[in-house]
Amino acid sequence: MVAHTVLLDFTVSSNAIVDSEKRSNLKSNIANVLKEHFVGLKPLTESYVDGSLLVLYTGPRGSLITIRGYPEGLITINIEYYKRDDEEALLTFEQWRYLEVDVALALNSQRSKRLPPVRRGTIYDLYLTLSDERLLEYDIDHLVFEARSPYQKVQIVHSKSLGNLLVLDELQNMSEADLIYTETLMQRGKETYAGKEIVILGGGDGGLLWELLKEKPKHVTMLEIDDIVMKACSQYMRSICGDCLDKKKTDNYEIIVGDCVKTLSHMIEEGRQFDYVFGDLTDIPISSTPHGDAWDFIRLILNSSFKVLKPTGKYMTHGNGASCPESLKMFEEVLSQLSVPVKYTKSSAFIPSFFEDWVFYQVSLK
């Protein structure tokens, strides 16, 4: 059971909105078309606000129809209604198309556009975002798991094209189709992990740990704060994490549940050194300047990581989408201002569940 919102846009001459007589004809023409498509259409209110026209109608099944006419020559028609599971849509796909055509003809519209119904109020999120906050609609068909941990909202949903998808605080995180993400993060085929000591910061989905273990490292320590994420992935994302989240400790890896900053501090005090540190935590923030809590956290993680890295070691991390060059540049500026001089390389890969190219960094001491 969800609310459907259908959006239609039409372009007309500016004068059709600004001129009072033409505006009156425009309203009549739209109303006549709507009456043909919606039985029981009733006017609710009409207003003229800041040069734009606003008309509201009620229609069948409690639908609300909003018409806005902007002085620049844009007309929008939004139809909202509630659809129960056992009900048909207010109009079929073909009927929505005919409505668009009929309104466009009545207005002598220069251009028209009809968007598929936006479904609101589902128990899972159909609409997630790209890194630069553009909207994506996913082919999610059911909710697999949902819980709220002390740190975040945790969901696993099923996508018809991506398989199970981990969503944290309404942001897509990892799907069963995203092996390329992990392989690019670890630079598979370019880095040698056999016999190496490794730390993973974050990585609660278990994908990175599982793939690293295939490379026969000496030991991997994973620091993850959210046990609920690991339990959910262990049950519902096993094609990604295998069985590595079933146990917290084996001969070749250990998962420490807690704040990675505190554990890193203990490692620094103990003088421990590693060949690789993976930063599989928060993405690079989208912001106008490299300031604020998120950036402070990134600086803290970077400076702490290099204190536990061997002189020949590397810090491997994900950045953000390639469509966010400003934020990536800020991250690179942060790298240039660390407590130790570093150099970096970067690579990118198209991540299926992100629907975009994602940038990864490999950072080492100069």
Secondary structure as UniProt FT lines:
FT   STRAND          2..11
FT   HELIX           15..18
FT   HELIX           20..37
FT   TURN            39..40
FT   STRAND          42..49
FT   TURN            50..51
FT   STRAND          52..58
FT   HELIX           60..62
FT   STRAND          64..70
FT   TURN            71..73
FT   STRAND          74..83
FT   TURN            85..86
FT   HELIX           93..107
FT   STRAND          111..120
FT   STRAND          127..129
FT   TURN            131..132
FT   STRAND          135..137
FT   STRAND          140..148
FT   STRAND          153..159
FT   TURN            160..162
FT   STRAND          163..168
FT   TURN            169..170
FT   STRAND          171..175
FT   TURN            176..177
FT   HELIX           179..185
FT   TURN            186..187
FT   TURN            189..190
FT   TURN            194..195
FT   STRAND          197..202
FT   TURN            204..205
FT   HELIX           207..213
FT   TURN            214..215
FT   STRAND          219..224
FT   HELIX           227..236
FT   HELIX           238..241
FT   TURN            242..245
FT   STRAND          253..257
FT   HELIX           260..270
FT   STRAND          274..280
FT   HELIX           293..308
FT   STRAND          309..321
FT   TURN            322..323
FT   HELIX           325..336
FT   STRAND          342..351
FT   TURN            352..355
FT   STRAND          356..365
//
